Amino acid sequence: MGISLTQQKNFLRCHALTDEKAMHVGTEGDSNYTGTILPLARHFNLISIFDMVVVGTSLMSCILCLRSLIKGWRLKSEFVHFFKINYNKDLSFSDRMDFINFWYVMIVISDILTCSGGVIKILIENKIGGGPSSFIGFFDLYDTCSLMLGTAALLVWVGVLNYLNFFRQYNILILTMKASAPNVLRFLLCATLLYMGFAFAGWLILGPYHIKFRTLNTASECMYSLINGDDMFATFYEMGQTSWLPWLYSRFYLYIFISLFIYVVLSMMISIIMDVYEAVKDYQENGFPKTDLHEFIECCEDRPESGCYRLEGETAYSIFCCCRRGRGRTNSYEPLEVES
């Protein structure tokens, strides 16, 4: 893209393959377009139509996922109340979270970002919502639009992992990541405290003598590079020898930090993940441990299509069945008679 500025007008020329579109923006905001990129009108083109379709589809997906999350939350509340009355025990946190599909949560976030970014993109492309100088004003929204659409695209591709659960070879990897997440997060918390201690020490002691430790941000970036084995010799070499005490301290500091994080911290994280992987692999062969929720579900022998779960007056198939199901339902349960 080439931009040339003159005293009278701001001249902006954009090149797209063999087509070309030039726009002149005058000093008082008048604009004058020459050339074309799409064989349609300037304010309404095929790209805008496609953006509207994407926004509408994402909005519908967001509504459906929110509906599923709300119904799952209500079912969780009813089952916790039922379980407390009939079994006199509280449902565990992991069992409660089984009612919430976190893939849907990620889809909702992705759809919201897609809708917001798509609307901003339409406004930018068609210069809607401003005066004569609206084109210049919409330049400020480019970063916001790219941030929203880029994050939404990332979440969409991460969501594709959900469909790999149907394959046994991939399912074990996803289950390993899911099961190891709590232990990994706890370990990362401890490692972060250790990391910040080294970062502050390097910034305060080595900062006046080493360019990579002048600020806390650059010190953290240098340490992260050292963990990954990047630029080690230069980090040792650039330490000035103006004072022997900081120079000697820098040697002990770098050797201890590199050895600790490469040979201990990273190895412990890998061992945590490998232990979970072996446990998940064993569970797939011999069966997963059953929780209270799973044992309760196994006690029920009625199939979902048997009709036992429909309220009176409900039909087998109805567009609005899910909307009417909660009406007239009470949350009062009588204790079950447990045979001795």
C-alpha positions as CSV (number, residue, x, y, z in Angstrom):
1,M,0.0,0.0,0.0
2,G,1.4,3.4,-1.0
3,I,0.4,6.6,0.8
4,S,1.3,10.0,-0.6
5,L,0.4,13.3,1.2
6,T,0.1,16.7,-0.5
7,Q,-0.8,20.1,0.8
8,Q,-4.3,20.0,-0.6
9,K,-5.4,16.4,-0.3
10,N,-4.4,13.2,1.4
11,F,-4.0,10.6,-1.4
12,L,-4.4,6.9,-0.5
13,R,-3.9,4.2,-3.1
14,C,-4.4,0.5,-2.4
15,H,-3.3,-2.3,-4.7
16,A,-5.2,-5.6,-4.7
17,L,-3.7,-8.1,-7.2
18,T,-4.4,-6.5,-10.7
19,D,-7.3,-4.4,-9.5
20,E,-6.7,-1.0,-8.0
21,K,-8.8,1.4,-6.0
22,A,-7.8,4.9,-5.2
23,M,-9.4,7.3,-2.8
24,H,-8.8,11.0,-2.3
25,V,-9.7,12.5,1.1
26,G,-9.8,16.3,1.0
27,T,-8.9,18.7,3.8
28,E,-12.6,19.2,4.6
29,G,-13.5,15.5,4.6
30,D,-14.9,15.2,1.0
31,S,-14.0,11.9,-0.5
32,N,-13.8,10.8,-4.1
33,Y,-13.5,7.2,-5.2
34,T,-12.1,6.0,-8.5
35,G,-11.8,2.4,-9.7
36,T,-13.4,-0.7,-8.2
37,I,-12.5,-3.9,-6.5
38,L,-15.8,-5.8,-6.5
39,P,-18.4,-5.4,-9.3
40,L,-21.0,-4.2,-6.9
41,A,-22.0,-1.0,-5.2
42,R,-19.5,0.6,-2.8
43,H,-21.8,0.4,0.3
44,F,-23.1,-3.1,-0.2
45,N,-21.0,-5.8,-1.7
46,L,-20.6,-9.6,-1.6
47,I,-18.1,-9.5,1.3
48,S,-20.6,-7.6,3.4
49,I,-23.3,-10.1,2.6
50,F,-21.0,-12.9,3.6
51,D,-20.2,-11.1,6.9
52,M,-23.9,-10.8,7.6
53,V,-24.4,-14.5,7.1
54,V,-21.5,-15.3,9.4
55,V,-22.8,-12.9,12.1
56,G,-26.3,-14.3,11.8
57,T,-25.0,-17.9,12.1
58,S,-22.8,-17.1,15.0
59,L,-25.7,-15.3,16.8
60,M,-27.9,-18.4,16.3
61,S,-25.2,-20.7,17.6
62,C,-24.6,-18.5,20.6
63,I,-28.3,-18.5,21.5
64,L,-28.6,-22.3,21.2
65,C,-25.4,-22.9,23.3
66,L,-26.6,-20.5,26.0
67,R,-29.9,-22.3,26.1
68,S,-28.1,-25.6,26.6
69,L,-25.9,-24.1,29.3
70,I,-28.9,-22.7,31.2
71,K,-30.8,-26.0,31.0
72,G,-27.7,-27.8,32.2
73,W,-27.4,-25.4,35.1
74,R,-31.1,-25.9,36.1
75,L,-30.7,-29.7,35.8
76,K,-27.7,-29.5,38.1
77,S,-29.5,-27.5,40.7
78,E,-32.5,-29.9,40.7
79,F,-30.3,-33.0,40.9
80,V,-28.2,-31.6,43.8
81,H,-31.5,-30.9,45.7
82,F,-32.8,-34.4,44.8
83,F,-29.5,-36.1,45.8
84,K,-29.4,-34.2,49.1
85,I,-32.9,-35.3,50.1
86,N,-32.8,-38.9,49.0
87,Y,-29.2,-39.8,49.8
88,N,-28.4,-37.3,52.5
89,K,-25.0,-36.3,50.9
90,D,-23.7,-33.5,48.8
91,L,-22.7,-34.0,45.2
92,S,-19.0,-33.5,44.6
93,F,-17.7,-30.5,42.6
94,S,-16.5,-32.7,39.7
95,D,-19.9,-34.3,39.4
96,R,-21.6,-30.9,39.5
97,M,-19.4,-29.7,36.6
98,D,-20.4,-32.7,34.5
99,F,-23.7,-30.9,34.0
100,I,-21.9,-27.9,32.4
101,N,-20.4,-28.4,28.9
102,F,-17.4,-26.1,28.9
103,W,-17.0,-26.7,25.1
104,Y,-20.3,-24.7,24.9
105,V,-18.8,-22.0,27.1
106,M,-15.9,-21.6,24.6
107,I,-18.3,-21.6,21.7
108,V,-20.4,-18.8,23.3
109,I,-17.3,-16.7,23.8
110,S,-16.2,-17.4,20.2
111,D,-19.6,-16.5,18.8
112,I,-19.8,-13.2,20.8
113,L,-16.3,-12.2,19.5
114,T,-17.3,-13.2,16.0
115,C,-20.5,-11.2,16.1
116,S,-18.9,-8.1,17.5
117,G,-15.9,-8.3,15.2
118,G,-18.1,-9.0,12.2
119,V,-20.3,-6.0,12.9
120,I,-17.2,-3.8,13.3
121,K,-15.8,-5.2,10.0
122,I,-19.0,-4.3,8.2
123,L,-19.0,-0.8,9.5
124,I,-15.3,-0.4,8.5
125,E,-15.8,-1.7,5.0
126,N,-18.9,0.4,4.3
127,K,-18.0,3.5,6.3
128,I,-21.4,3.5,8.1
129,G,-22.3,5.5,11.2
130,G,-20.2,8.7,10.8
131,G,-20.0,12.0,9.1
132,P,-17.9,12.9,6.1
133,S,-14.8,11.9,7.9
134,S,-16.1,8.6,9.1
135,F,-13.5,6.7,7.1
136,I,-10.6,8.3,9.1
137,G,-12.4,7.6,12.4
138,F,-12.9,3.9,11.6
139,F,-9.1,3.4,11.4
140,D,-9.1,3.3,15.2
141,L,-11.4,0.2,15.1
142,Y,-9.1,-2.0,13.0
143,D,-7.1,-3.2,16.0
144,T,-10.3,-4.0,18.0
145,C,-11.8,-5.9,15.0
146,S,-8.6,-7.9,14.3
147,L,-8.3,-8.8,18.0
148,M,-11.9,-10.1,18.2
149,L,-11.9,-12.0,14.9
150,G,-8.4,-13.4,15.6
151,T,-9.3,-14.7,19.1
152,A,-12.6,-16.1,17.7
153,A,-10.7,-18.0,15.0
154,L,-8.3,-19.4,17.6
155,L,-11.2,-20.6,19.8
156,V,-13.0,-22.2,16.8
157,W,-9.9,-24.2,15.9
158,V,-9.5,-25.2,19.6
159,G,-13.1,-26.3,19.6
160,V,-12.4,-28.8,16.8
161,L,-10.6,-30.9,19.4
162,N,-14.0,-31.7,20.8
163,Y,-14.9,-33.8,17.8
164,L,-11.7,-35.8,18.1
165,N,-13.2,-37.3,21.3
166,F,-15.0,-39.8,19.1
167,F,-11.7,-41.4,18.0
168,R,-10.0,-43.6,20.6
169,Q,-6.5,-42.7,19.6
170,Y,-7.2,-39.0,20.0
171,N,-9.5,-39.3,22.9
172,I,-6.7,-40.5,25.2
173,L,-4.7,-37.4,24.5
174,I,-7.6,-35.0,25.2
175,L,-8.5,-36.9,28.4
176,T,-4.9,-36.6,29.5
177,M,-4.8,-32.9,29.0
178,K,-8.2,-32.6,30.8
179,A,-7.1,-34.8,33.7
180,S,-3.7,-33.3,34.1
181,A,-4.8,-29.6,34.0
182,P,-5.4,-29.2,37.8
183,N,-2.1,-30.7,38.8
184,V,-0.2,-28.8,36.1
185,L,-1.9,-25.5,37.2
186,R,-0.9,-26.1,40.8
187,F,2.7,-26.9,39.7
188,L,2.8,-23.8,37.5
189,L,1.7,-21.7,40.5
190,C,4.7,-22.9,42.5
191,A,7.1,-22.6,39.6
192,T,5.8,-19.0,38.9
193,L,6.7,-17.9,42.5
194,L,10.2,-19.4,42.0
195,Y,10.5,-17.7,38.6
196,M,9.4,-14.3,39.9
197,G,12.0,-14.5,42.7
198,F,14.8,-15.0,40.2
199,A,13.3,-12.3,38.0
200,F,13.3,-9.7,40.8
201,A,16.8,-10.7,41.9
202,G,18.2,-10.5,38.4
203,W,16.6,-7.1,37.8
204,L,17.8,-5.5,41.0
205,I,21.3,-6.9,41.1
206,L,22.3,-7.4,37.4
207,G,20.2,-4.6,36.0
208,P,23.0,-1.9,36.2
209,Y,25.5,-4.2,34.6
210,H,23.6,-6.2,32.0
211,I,21.5,-4.9,29.2
212,K,19.1,-7.8,29.3
213,F,18.2,-7.2,32.9
214,R,17.6,-3.4,32.7
215,T,13.9,-3.7,33.3
216,L,11.7,-6.3,35.0
217,N,10.1,-7.1,31.6
218,T,13.4,-7.6,29.7
219,A,14.7,-9.7,32.6
220,S,11.7,-12.0,32.5
221,E,12.0,-12.3,28.7
222,C,15.7,-13.1,29.0
223,M,15.0,-15.8,31.6
224,Y,12.3,-17.3,29.5
225,S,14.7,-17.5,26.6
226,L,17.3,-19.2,28.8
227,I,14.8,-21.9,29.9
228,N,14.3,-22.7,26.2
229,G,18.0,-22.8,25.6
230,D,18.1,-19.7,23.6
231,D,21.1,-17.2,23.5
232,M,22.9,-18.6,26.6
233,F,26.4,-17.7,25.6
234,A,25.5,-14.1,24.8
235,T,23.8,-13.7,28.1
236,F,27.0,-14.9,29.9
237,Y,29.3,-12.9,27.7
238,E,27.4,-9.5,27.9
239,M,27.8,-9.3,31.6
240,G,30.3,-6.5,32.2
241,Q,33.3,-7.0,34.5
242,T,33.3,-3.5,35.9
243,S,32.8,-4.9,39.4
244,W,33.9,-8.4,40.4
245,L,31.2,-9.1,42.9
246,P,28.2,-8.6,40.5
247,W,30.1,-10.6,37.9
248,L,30.7,-13.5,40.2
249,Y,27.1,-13.3,41.4
250,S,25.8,-13.4,37.8
251,R,27.7,-16.7,37.2
252,F,26.1,-18.4,40.2
253,Y,22.7,-16.8,39.4
254,L,22.6,-18.0,35.8
255,Y,24.0,-21.5,36.4
256,I,21.6,-22.1,39.3
257,F,18.6,-20.7,37.4
258,I,19.3,-22.6,34.1
259,S,20.0,-25.9,35.9
260,L,17.0,-25.6,38.2
261,F,14.4,-24.8,35.6
262,I,15.7,-27.0,32.7
263,Y,16.7,-30.2,34.7
264,V,14.2,-30.0,37.6
265,V,11.1,-27.9,36.8
266,L,10.5,-28.9,33.2
267,S,11.2,-32.6,34.0
268,M,8.8,-32.6,36.9
269,M,6.1,-31.1,34.7
270,I,6.7,-33.8,32.1
271,S,6.5,-36.5,34.8
272,I,3.2,-35.1,36.0
273,I,1.7,-35.3,32.5
274,M,3.1,-38.8,31.9
275,D,1.7,-40.1,35.2
276,V,-1.7,-38.9,34.2
277,Y,-1.3,-40.4,30.7
278,E,-0.5,-43.8,32.1
279,A,-3.5,-43.6,34.5
280,V,-5.9,-42.6,31.7
281,K,-4.5,-45.4,29.5
282,D,-5.1,-47.9,32.3
283,Y,-8.6,-46.6,32.8
284,Q,-9.5,-47.1,29.2
285,E,-8.5,-50.7,29.4
286,N,-10.0,-51.6,32.8
287,G,-12.7,-49.0,33.2
288,F,-12.9,-45.5,34.7
289,P,-13.6,-45.1,38.4
290,K,-17.3,-44.5,39.0
291,T,-18.5,-41.4,40.8
292,D,-21.8,-40.9,42.6
293,L,-23.4,-39.4,39.6
294,H,-22.3,-42.2,37.3
295,E,-23.5,-44.9,39.8
296,F,-26.9,-43.1,40.0
297,I,-27.2,-43.0,36.2
298,E,-26.4,-46.8,35.9
299,C,-29.3,-47.6,38.3
300,C,-31.7,-46.3,35.7
301,E,-32.7,-48.9,33.1
302,D,-35.1,-46.8,31.1
303,R,-33.8,-45.6,27.7
304,P,-34.0,-41.9,26.8
305,E,-36.5,-42.7,24.0
306,S,-38.8,-44.8,26.3
307,G,-41.0,-41.8,27.1
308,C,-40.6,-42.1,30.8
309,Y,-38.9,-38.7,31.0
310,R,-41.6,-36.6,29.3
311,L,-44.2,-34.7,31.4
312,E,-47.9,-35.2,30.9
313,G,-49.1,-33.6,27.7
314,E,-45.7,-33.6,26.0
315,T,-45.3,-35.1,22.6
316,A,-42.3,-37.1,21.5
317,Y,-41.2,-34.5,19.0
318,S,-42.0,-30.8,19.2
319,I,-40.2,-27.7,18.2
320,F,-41.1,-26.0,21.5
321,C,-40.8,-29.1,23.8
322,C,-37.6,-27.8,25.5
323,C,-39.2,-24.4,26.1
324,R,-42.3,-25.9,27.8
325,R,-40.5,-28.6,29.8
326,G,-39.7,-26.4,32.7
327,R,-43.3,-25.0,33.1
328,G,-45.3,-26.3,35.9
329,R,-42.5,-28.4,37.3
330,T,-42.0,-28.2,41.1
331,N,-38.7,-28.8,42.9
332,S,-40.3,-30.7,45.8
333,Y,-39.1,-34.3,46.1
334,E,-40.2,-37.0,48.4
335,P,-37.5,-39.3,49.9
336,L,-37.1,-42.6,48.1
337,E,-37.7,-45.8,50.1
338,V,-34.4,-47.6,50.2
339,E,-34.7,-51.4,50.6
340,S,-32.6,-52.8,53.4
